[in-house]
Amino acid sequence: MELDSELNLLITKLLTIPWIVGTNIWDSDMDSKAISLITQIKTLVSSMDLDSQPKPESKLMSLITQTISLVSSMDLNSQPELLSKLILVLKSSMDSESITELKSLLPKTLSLEPEPELISFIHQIISCIISKPRNLKDLVCLCPQVQVSFENGKFSASETSMSSNNVKWECLPGNWMTYEFPGEDGSHFRCLGCNGKNHGEYKKAPVEIKHHLHRKHSLQLGSLRENVGITRQCYCCDRYLDSTFYCCLSCDFAMNMACVKKPAVLYIDRERWHEHTLALFPRHASLTCNLCALADASSPIYMCPPCDFVAHLRCINLPRVIRISRHHHRISFTPSFDQEDLFCGVCRKKIDNDYGGYFCIKKGCLYAVHSRCATQGNVWDCKELEGEPDEDIEEVEPFVKISDGIIKHFSHEEHHLRLDDNSYRDYDENKECGACITPIYFGNFYSSMQCDFILHQECANLSLKIYHPIHPHLLTQRYFRRVDESFVCEACFRYCVAGFFYECVKGDCNFRLHVQCAKISEPLVHGSHRHPLFLTSKPKERRVCSVCEDAEHDTFNCIISDCDFALCFKCATLPEKVRYKHDNHTLTLSYGDGTSTMTYWCEVCEEKVDPKRRFYVCDEYCCVTLHIECLLGRDLYMKRGSYYLGEFDEKVCVLRNNYDMDRYFCSFCDKYCPYKIAFEWCDESVFCSLDCMRGSRKL
């Protein structure tokens, strides 16, 4: 590799580290990466024989040569103090301490006024390397003129002005947002530093356009205000809007740039939906679509006036036959329904028989669903199954039956398990199911004949492959093979470090559910609410749980019109009935009394129990009450001996479970660490509560 090419590559890699280009994102792995790259660059530069360089030099080598000559002749005492310190740090042996100092000095030195000659050379070197990004041609600069806010489902002009300054370090490509469109060699970019002011060498995208889908007003190039998050779909396609798009704020209209660039399509032939050619209706009108039964103006409309047929553009490409996570059989599109009083299997609202939707193809099954509900991203895997053979899930038994009451389970093949009856046994808090990591409160269970491995009978019979209502792909049952494994459940968002779980079979999906959340189904009949509950949330929709008041991705919701109750998976999977080793009776989960004035005290931590919130209480007359966390723990799915690694106060620590009921107090916040809450074991006398550990910068 030629010298300038090797230097170019090393400096390019160094510039990918966020702090080099002026952002605040940082990761511990970047320390070692930066040390290695800077050391390699220094070694390569020091080995250069400037006199032997070919003439004429490349622009990069010319700049590097001038920079080396400048540093060699520089009197540090005559330079600004910050610059002198920076040069000394770069000349020293790179280690974690020098990198820390470099991170502190670099942004201050780059902003020195007047700009030192050395800093000017560094900027020219960096600009030379990244001025022509690889694999991109004809870069187009985006200069949005309006900052857009998104509130209550509508767009509006933000009071925050567009950023624009002349700080050239903020205009490097590390501070660009890039947009690439299919079928094009070029790319668009938006500089977050100057909003295009300092990039006169690039062609500029128009800041105002006229478009055939919105003839009434011009569209302005706008940009979302920071931290807006998910907004809504583009007017033309199913993709959510990018951070920069064209919009008409007076009409609350917005389109992605990729859709704006597409040529006009005035007529469409779709024989599968209608026998005549459909013409574009350019006005925004709330006409009821024959395919989805919705009357909205959120998508372009194509119609056949003589037949009174109307279809949204996004509905024209609806699939014919699909499979969704909410139903076991395939469903097929129908232009209308014959059966009366049908309700959608996803949103649970009534279906209008005169419009299209999906119905179950299995004879005798009356399952039906709205078109838009069936094709939601959280229930459909985007596969068209028309003409595809039906794939049945291969039923594989989770265990082999050895004899009556004796099995060999796939998760514990080294020993046989015997079926035991727990009906009349004393409660033993140390006996936990190896699948769901909850104590054996009631019912039958399987126990190993050679060790202490135990499974609830229900957990031992769980299917190895399932479809779950909140995920469109097939899930396979797994179990933790190492004590240092962990993940966050996609349904309840609890840490899971032990037991069984279900994992998506698609390699790039990374979707996992703890077995407790995987077992739950709809309709959910729960003690916290008098009506059955259903999973009716749309993708990305967040509802506030009516019990714990946290916002979760998926909630079980009441479908009664005047009832706005929602229940998250974390609350739905708490056991309704439990046992406590210091009480012979069953304890029941109480959801609180909003009018209660009684005073309760927790049996474990001896602090007050809020009677208006959830707690466990004895069914009998002994009045035993306990906080949920004091009885079950903060991390329900941490098994005895399981742990995960964290870092606190720059020390790597091991988090384990407090199982022996001793009164441990956190050494940092001085609060009591209740039973089964994980704590950090640095030595025999230092403990750390899980809240303090998770509040640290590393966990």
DAVENDA-V641477 format. One record per residue. N is the residue number from 0. SS is DSSP state (h for helix, s for strand, l for the rest). PHI is phi in radians with two decimals (none if undefined). D_LAST is the distance of its C-alpha to the last C-alpha in Angstrom with 2 decimals. Layout:
n: <N,N>
ss: <SS,SS>
phi: <PHI,PHI>
d_last: <D_LAST,D_LAST>
//
This chain:
n: <0,1,2,3,4,5,6,7,8,9,10,11,12,13,14,15,16,17,18,19,20,21,22,23,24,25,26,27,28,29,30,31,32,33,34,35,36,37,38,39,40,41,42,43,44,45,46,47,48,49,50,51,52,53,54,55,56,57,58,59,60,61,62,63,64,65,66,67,68,69,70,71,72,73,74,75,76,77,78,79,80,81,82,83,84,85,86,87,88,89,90,91,92,93,94,95,96,97,98,99,100,101,102,103,104,105,106,107,108,109,110,111,112,113,114,115,116,117,118,119,120,121,122,123,124,125,126,127,128,129,130,131,132,133,134,135,136,137,138,139,140,141,142,143,144,145,146,147,148,149,150,151,152,153,154,155,156,157,158,159,160,161,162,163,164,165,166,167,168,169,170,171,172,173,174,175,176,177,178,179,180,181,182,183,184,185,186,187,188,189,190,191,192,193,194,195,196,197,198,199,200,201,202,203,204,205,206,207,208,209,210,211,212,213,214,215,216,217,218,219,220,221,222,223,224,225,226,227,228,229,230,231,232,233,234,235,236,237,238,239,240,241,242,243,244,245,246,247,248,249,250,251,252,253,254,255,256,257,258,259,260,261,262,263,264,265,266,267,268,269,270,271,272,273,274,275,276,277,278,279,280,281,282,283,284,285,286,287,288,289,290,291,292,293,294,295,296,297,298,299,300,301,302,303,304,305,306,307,308,309,310,311,312,313,314,315,316,317,318,319,320,321,322,323,324,325,326,327,328,329,330,331,332,333,334,335,336,337,338,339,340,341,342,343,344,345,346,347,348,349,350,351,352,353,354,355,356,357,358,359,360,361,362,363,364,365,366,367,368,369,370,371,372,373,374,375,376,377,378,379,380,381,382,383,384,385,386,387,388,389,390,391,392,393,394,395,396,397,398,399,400,401,402,403,404,405,406,407,408,409,410,411,412,413,414,415,416,417,418,419,420,421,422,423,424,425,426,427,428,429,430,431,432,433,434,435,436,437,438,439,440,441,442,443,444,445,446,447,448,449,450,451,452,453,454,455,456,457,458,459,460,461,462,463,464,465,466,467,468,469,470,471,472,473,474,475,476,477,478,479,480,481,482,483,484,485,486,487,488,489,490,491,492,493,494,495,496,497,498,499,500,501,502,503,504,505,506,507,508,509,510,511,512,513,514,515,516,517,518,519,520,521,522,523,524,525,526,527,528,529,530,531,532,533,534,535,536,537,538,539,540,541,542,543,544,545,546,547,548,549,550,551,552,553,554,555,556,557,558,559,560,561,562,563,564,565,566,567,568,569,570,571,572,573,574,575,576,577,578,579,580,581,582,583,584,585,586,587,588,589,590,591,592,593,594,595,596,597,598,599,600,601,602,603,604,605,606,607,608,609,610,611,612,613,614,615,616,617,618,619,620,621,622,623,624,625,626,627,628,629,630,631,632,633,634,635,636,637,638,639,640,641,642,643,644,645,646,647,648,649,650,651,652,653,654,655,656,657,658,659,660,661,662,663,664,665,666,667,668,669,670,671,672,673,674,675,676,677,678,679,680,681,682,683,684,685,686,687,688,689,690,691,692,693,694,695,696,697,698>
ss: <l,l,h,h,h,h,h,h,h,h,h,h,h,h,h,l,l,h,h,h,h,l,l,l,l,l,l,l,h,h,h,h,h,h,h,h,h,h,h,h,h,h,h,h,h,h,l,l,l,h,h,h,l,l,l,l,l,l,h,h,h,h,h,h,h,h,h,h,h,h,h,h,l,l,l,h,h,h,l,l,h,h,h,h,h,h,h,h,h,h,h,l,l,l,l,h,h,h,h,h,h,h,h,h,h,h,h,h,h,h,l,l,l,l,l,l,h,h,h,h,h,h,h,h,h,h,h,h,h,h,l,l,l,l,l,l,s,s,s,s,s,l,l,l,l,s,s,s,s,s,s,l,l,s,s,s,s,l,l,l,l,l,l,l,l,l,l,h,h,h,h,l,h,h,h,s,s,s,s,s,l,l,l,l,l,s,s,s,s,s,s,l,l,l,l,l,l,l,l,l,l,l,s,s,l,l,l,s,s,s,s,l,l,s,s,s,s,s,s,s,s,s,s,s,l,l,l,l,l,l,l,l,s,l,l,l,l,l,l,s,l,l,l,s,s,s,s,s,l,l,l,l,s,s,s,s,h,h,h,h,l,l,l,l,l,l,s,s,l,l,l,l,l,l,l,l,l,s,s,s,s,l,l,l,l,l,l,s,l,l,l,l,l,l,s,l,l,l,l,l,s,s,s,s,h,h,h,l,s,s,s,s,h,h,h,h,l,l,l,l,s,s,l,s,l,l,l,l,l,l,s,s,s,s,l,l,l,l,l,l,l,l,s,s,l,l,l,l,l,s,l,l,l,l,l,l,s,s,s,s,l,l,l,l,l,l,l,s,s,s,h,h,h,h,l,l,l,l,l,s,l,l,l,l,l,l,l,l,l,l,l,l,l,l,l,l,l,l,s,s,s,s,s,l,l,s,s,s,s,l,l,l,l,l,l,l,s,s,s,s,l,l,l,l,l,l,l,l,l,l,l,s,l,l,l,l,l,l,s,l,l,l,l,l,s,s,s,s,l,l,l,l,l,s,s,s,h,h,h,h,l,l,l,l,s,s,l,l,l,l,l,l,l,l,s,s,s,s,s,l,l,l,l,l,l,l,s,s,l,l,l,l,l,l,s,s,l,l,l,s,s,s,s,s,l,l,l,l,l,l,l,s,s,s,h,h,h,h,h,l,l,l,l,s,l,l,l,l,l,l,l,l,s,s,l,l,l,l,l,l,l,l,s,s,l,l,l,l,l,l,s,s,l,l,s,s,s,s,l,l,l,l,l,l,l,s,s,s,h,h,h,h,l,l,l,l,s,s,s,s,l,l,s,s,s,s,s,s,s,s,l,l,l,l,l,l,l,l,l,s,s,s,l,l,l,l,l,s,s,l,l,l,l,l,s,s,s,s,l,l,l,l,l,l,s,s,l,h,h,h,h,h,l,l,l,l,s,l,l,l,l,l,l,s,s,s,s,s,l,l,s,s,s,s,s,s,s,l,l,l,l,l,l,l,s,l,l,l,l,l,l,s,l,l,l,l,l,s,s,s,l,l,l,l,l,l,l,l,s,h,h,h,h,h,l,l,l,l,l>
phi: <none,-1.15,-1.05,-1.18,-1.16,-1.15,-1.10,-0.98,-1.13,-1.13,-1.17,-1.05,-1.10,-1.11,-1.28,-1.34,-1.32,-0.96,-1.21,-1.15,-1.78,1.62,-1.72,-1.80,-1.22,-2.60,-2.47,-1.06,-1.15,-1.27,-0.99,-1.14,-1.14,-1.15,-1.04,-1.09,-1.18,-1.12,-1.09,-1.11,-1.14,-1.08,-1.10,-1.16,-1.15,-1.16,-1.54,-1.26,-1.79,-1.08,-1.25,-1.65,-1.14,-1.08,-1.98,-1.34,-1.32,-1.19,-1.04,-1.09,-1.17,-1.11,-1.16,-1.14,-1.06,-1.13,-1.17,-1.09,-1.08,-1.12,-1.14,-1.12,-1.66,-1.39,-1.64,-1.06,-1.16,-1.61,-1.66,-0.96,-1.02,-1.08,-1.16,-1.08,-1.10,-1.09,-1.12,-1.13,-1.13,-1.18,-1.35,-1.33,-1.22,-1.33,-2.53,-1.10,-1.20,-1.21,-1.14,-1.06,-1.17,-1.11,-1.09,-1.36,-1.38,-1.01,-1.11,-1.24,-1.22,-1.15,-1.76,-1.08,-2.22,-1.21,-1.22,-1.09,-1.07,-1.11,-1.13,-1.09,-1.11,-1.05,-1.12,-1.14,-1.10,-1.12,-1.09,-1.10,-1.29,-1.93,-1.24,-2.13,-0.96,-1.14,1.12,-2.16,-2.20,0.90,-1.09,-2.03,-1.56,-1.70,-2.25,-1.02,-1.79,-2.37,-1.61,-1.99,-1.82,-2.31,-2.44,0.94,1.39,-2.28,-1.61,-2.69,-1.23,-1.43,-1.27,-1.29,-1.38,-1.18,-1.27,-2.79,-2.55,-1.93,-1.36,-1.18,-1.20,-1.50,-1.83,-1.23,-0.96,-1.12,-1.89,-1.76,-1.86,-1.90,-2.35,-2.05,-2.00,-1.00,1.42,-2.06,-1.36,-1.52,-2.62,-1.81,-2.46,-2.18,-1.49,-1.27,-1.40,-2.12,0.99,1.64,-1.10,-1.71,-2.17,-1.17,-1.31,-1.81,-1.18,-1.77,-1.30,-1.09,-1.55,-2.60,-2.40,-1.85,-2.31,-1.16,-1.55,-2.61,-1.31,-1.14,-2.33,-1.31,-1.77,-1.76,-1.38,-2.14,-2.35,-1.20,-1.08,-1.03,1.10,-1.31,1.41,-1.19,-1.89,-2.74,-1.32,-1.07,-1.06,-1.70,-2.29,-1.49,-1.32,-1.24,-1.12,-1.25,-1.24,-2.18,-2.74,-1.71,-2.63,-2.14,-1.20,-1.17,-1.83,0.94,-2.06,-2.61,-2.40,-1.18,-1.08,-1.07,-1.33,-1.07,-1.36,-1.28,-1.20,-1.17,-2.03,-1.53,-2.36,-2.38,-1.84,-2.39,-1.11,-1.15,-1.86,-2.70,-1.33,-1.83,-1.18,-1.73,-1.88,-1.18,-1.84,-1.27,-1.34,-1.48,-2.41,-1.54,-1.64,-1.26,-1.28,-1.19,-1.61,-2.00,1.18,-1.86,-1.82,-2.47,-1.90,-1.54,-2.66,-1.00,-1.99,-2.03,-2.55,-2.13,-0.98,-1.07,-1.68,0.98,-1.84,-2.28,-2.51,-1.19,-1.02,-1.27,-1.67,-1.10,-1.73,-1.05,-1.27,-1.53,-2.23,-2.47,-2.23,-2.08,-1.26,-1.55,-2.57,-1.39,-1.87,-1.22,-2.17,-2.22,-1.26,-2.36,-1.25,-2.83,-2.06,-1.61,-1.27,-1.47,0.95,-1.63,-2.16,-1.08,-1.32,-1.90,-1.54,1.23,-1.66,-1.15,-1.71,-1.45,-1.13,-1.44,-2.15,-1.32,-3.13,-2.06,-2.35,-1.27,-1.45,-1.38,-1.06,1.57,-1.67,-1.76,-1.22,-2.48,-2.72,-1.08,-1.08,-1.15,-1.16,-1.17,-1.80,-1.09,-1.14,-1.59,-2.20,-2.07,-1.60,1.18,-1.87,-1.49,-1.89,-1.11,1.47,-1.55,-1.15,-1.23,-1.82,-1.46,-1.21,-1.20,-1.38,-2.03,-1.18,-1.28,-2.59,-1.86,-1.39,-1.51,-2.83,-1.04,1.38,-2.23,-2.34,-2.13,-1.55,-1.10,-1.51,-2.57,-1.29,-1.28,-2.31,-1.44,-1.98,-1.92,-1.34,-2.12,-1.81,-1.77,-1.11,-2.06,-1.56,-1.23,-1.24,-2.09,-1.14,-1.42,-1.65,-2.12,-1.14,-1.26,-1.71,-1.71,0.96,-2.15,-1.07,-1.47,-1.31,-2.49,1.38,-1.41,-2.61,-1.74,-2.24,-1.15,-1.49,-2.19,-2.47,-1.70,-1.24,-2.38,-2.38,-0.98,-1.04,-1.11,-1.21,-1.16,-1.67,-1.09,-1.14,-1.37,-2.29,-2.49,-1.86,-1.99,-1.03,-1.71,-2.50,-1.40,-1.80,-1.19,-1.98,-2.04,-1.33,-2.27,-2.54,-1.19,-1.78,-2.25,-1.35,-1.79,-1.41,-2.84,-2.78,-1.85,-1.08,-1.29,-1.75,-1.79,1.07,-1.57,-1.22,-2.17,-2.25,-2.77,1.59,-1.63,-2.66,-1.96,-2.21,-1.14,-1.33,-1.34,-1.11,-1.71,-1.53,1.02,-1.71,-2.43,-2.20,-1.19,-1.07,-1.10,-1.30,-1.25,-1.32,-1.31,-2.53,-1.96,-1.19,-1.72,-1.71,-2.25,-1.16,-1.43,-2.61,-1.45,-1.87,-1.11,-2.05,-2.34,-1.51,-1.91,-1.21,-1.54,-0.99,1.21,-1.37,-1.94,-2.02,-1.53,-1.11,-1.27,-1.69,-1.68,1.14,-1.67,-1.63,-2.05,-1.20,-2.16,-2.37,-1.48,-2.12,-1.42,-1.75,-1.20,-1.00,-1.71,-2.08,-1.92,-1.50,-2.39,-2.34,-1.42,-1.12,-1.07,-1.37,-1.17,-1.69,-1.18,-1.14,-1.31,-2.12,-2.41,-2.28,-2.28,-1.15,-1.73,-2.52,-1.39,-1.69,-1.43,-1.78,-2.01,-1.32,-1.72,-1.67,1.57,-2.08,-1.12,-1.92,-1.20,-2.06,-1.25,-1.93,-2.02,-2.24,-1.26,-1.19,-1.63,-1.57,1.10,-1.88,-1.15,-1.89,-1.26,-1.20,-1.61,-2.12,-1.26,-2.89,-1.71,-2.43,-1.22,-1.24,-1.56,-1.84,-1.50,1.05,-1.27,-2.26,-2.50,-1.10,-1.05,-1.22,-1.25,-1.56,-1.73,1.69,-1.29,-1.81,-1.12,-1.84,-1.90,-1.52,-0.94,1.55,-1.36,-2.78,-2.52,-1.58,-2.43,-2.38,-2.39,0.96,1.11,-2.17,-1.33,-2.27,-1.90,-1.65,-2.21,-1.77,-1.50,-1.84,-1.67,1.16,-1.17,-1.55,-1.37,-2.11,-1.13,-1.31,-1.88,-1.95,1.10,-1.75,-1.16,-1.69,-1.14,-0.94,1.25,-1.40,-1.19,-2.34,-1.69,-1.93,-1.48,-2.70,-1.28,-2.14,-1.93,-2.21,-2.48,-1.16,-1.13,-1.10,-1.15,-1.13,-1.27,-1.37,-1.29,-1.33,-1.84,-1.76>
d_last: <41.49,43.22,41.81,41.12,39.47,37.15,36.29,35.84,33.34,31.27,31.23,30.40,27.30,26.32,26.81,24.30,21.51,20.70,21.18,24.58,25.89,24.75,21.62,18.41,15.98,14.21,12.16,12.00,14.47,16.92,17.77,19.52,21.01,22.51,23.86,25.55,27.12,28.40,29.86,31.61,33.04,34.34,35.92,37.55,38.88,40.24,42.11,43.82,47.59,48.23,52.00,51.83,49.80,51.93,53.66,53.06,49.31,46.76,45.39,42.01,43.73,46.04,43.21,41.40,44.76,45.40,41.94,42.45,45.92,44.67,42.01,44.62,47.12,44.75,45.34,41.90,43.59,45.05,41.80,39.37,37.06,33.86,35.44,36.67,33.26,31.75,34.55,34.14,30.42,31.26,34.10,32.04,30.22,26.85,23.83,20.37,22.19,24.69,22.19,20.47,24.01,24.95,22.25,23.66,27.30,27.48,27.29,29.64,32.09,32.31,33.43,36.19,39.55,41.98,40.12,40.77,42.55,39.79,37.21,39.78,40.15,36.38,36.29,39.32,37.78,34.63,36.83,39.11,36.38,34.73,37.74,38.62,35.55,36.23,37.66,38.31,41.78,43.16,40.04,40.58,38.98,37.93,38.74,38.02,40.19,38.59,35.11,34.52,32.73,32.18,32.69,34.21,34.68,36.76,36.60,37.91,38.23,35.42,36.47,34.08,36.15,35.37,33.82,36.29,36.55,38.02,35.08,35.52,32.11,30.58,32.91,31.61,30.67,26.95,27.52,29.56,29.01,31.18,33.02,34.95,37.56,38.95,42.26,42.03,41.79,40.54,37.45,36.82,34.36,33.47,32.63,30.18,31.52,35.23,35.68,38.27,40.32,39.89,40.39,44.13,44.48,42.97,44.73,43.54,42.98,45.28,43.82,46.25,47.82,50.16,49.15,51.35,48.92,49.04,52.52,52.65,50.41,48.83,45.13,43.03,40.13,37.19,33.48,30.83,29.40,25.74,23.06,25.77,23.92,26.07,29.74,32.43,34.38,36.79,40.42,41.50,38.77,36.04,33.26,31.28,32.33,30.86,29.81,33.36,36.36,39.95,40.73,43.49,42.03,45.33,45.30,41.53,41.84,39.29,39.31,37.10,38.75,39.13,41.26,43.27,44.32,45.69,49.51,51.09,51.83,54.75,55.73,53.94,55.51,53.61,56.21,53.72,53.27,56.61,59.91,60.51,58.85,56.32,56.55,53.86,54.19,52.82,52.62,49.59,50.92,49.48,51.54,50.59,49.45,51.43,48.52,45.65,47.75,45.76,47.62,45.30,45.55,42.07,43.57,46.86,49.71,52.34,55.41,58.83,61.03,64.00,61.84,59.58,56.59,53.33,50.07,46.84,45.98,42.59,44.51,47.11,44.82,43.78,43.74,46.57,44.98,41.30,39.09,36.42,33.71,35.52,38.66,39.69,42.63,43.19,44.29,46.87,47.77,50.92,52.71,53.58,53.41,56.38,54.72,54.74,51.98,49.03,45.48,42.58,40.27,37.18,37.81,40.44,42.93,46.60,47.73,50.71,53.09,54.66,51.63,49.58,46.66,45.60,47.10,46.63,48.95,49.35,52.71,52.61,49.03,49.04,45.45,45.32,42.76,42.91,42.63,39.69,37.85,38.49,37.09,33.81,30.86,29.14,32.29,34.12,33.17,35.62,38.09,41.82,43.42,47.07,49.06,46.17,46.80,45.07,42.23,41.93,38.79,39.75,39.72,38.34,38.51,35.31,37.53,40.95,43.41,45.01,47.35,47.54,44.28,42.79,40.40,38.25,34.94,33.20,29.90,31.77,34.78,35.40,36.81,38.92,37.85,40.39,40.59,40.62,41.54,39.26,41.68,43.19,40.64,38.89,35.24,32.98,29.34,28.40,29.69,27.11,27.75,26.14,25.81,24.53,23.02,25.18,27.96,31.49,32.93,36.00,37.90,38.50,36.03,36.24,35.59,35.77,39.09,37.62,34.05,31.95,30.60,31.33,31.38,32.66,35.82,34.47,31.29,33.47,35.53,32.81,33.84,32.21,32.38,32.07,31.95,29.70,30.74,27.59,27.53,30.58,30.11,30.89,28.16,28.42,27.38,25.06,23.54,20.70,22.28,19.57,17.57,14.37,14.53,12.54,12.77,12.92,16.61,18.37,20.59,18.88,15.20,14.33,12.07,14.74,14.81,18.57,21.90,23.59,22.45,24.29,23.49,25.37,28.01,27.66,25.72,24.18,23.31,20.07,20.88,20.07,21.05,20.77,24.34,24.69,24.18,26.34,29.17,29.57,32.31,34.51,36.56,34.30,36.33,34.06,34.97,33.26,35.84,39.50,39.48,38.09,34.90,34.30,31.66,33.32,30.51,30.86,28.26,25.58,27.19,25.02,26.77,25.84,25.92,28.93,27.50,23.92,24.43,21.22,21.75,21.14,22.24,24.80,26.84,30.04,32.65,36.08,38.85,41.45,42.44,42.16,39.00,35.60,33.49,30.17,27.93,24.41,23.50,21.22,24.32,26.76,25.33,25.40,28.36,31.50,33.03,31.42,32.72,31.96,33.13,34.98,36.91,39.33,39.16,36.98,34.39,34.14,31.44,32.93,31.94,33.34,36.60,36.64,39.79,39.11,39.75,39.29,36.96,34.77,32.80,29.97,31.23,27.97,26.49,29.95,28.80,30.45,29.95,30.45,33.43,32.75,29.40,28.52,28.95,30.63,34.24,36.96,39.66,42.38,43.66,41.39,39.06,35.82,32.83,29.10,25.94,24.25,20.98,23.10,24.96,22.57,19.13,16.07,14.92,18.39,17.74,16.49,19.57,20.92,19.62,16.73,13.27,10.06,8.30,5.33,6.26,8.01,11.13,11.11,11.53,10.22,10.40,11.45,10.96,14.43,16.75,19.07,22.21,25.02,25.24,25.34,24.54,21.27,20.22,16.94,17.69,15.88,17.11,19.99,19.64,20.73,18.32,20.39,21.45,19.06,15.93,13.33,13.12,11.99,15.04,15.46,19.21,21.84,21.65,18.11,15.97,12.94,12.81,10.12,10.44,9.96,6.84,5.32,7.40,6.14,6.09,3.80,0.00>
//
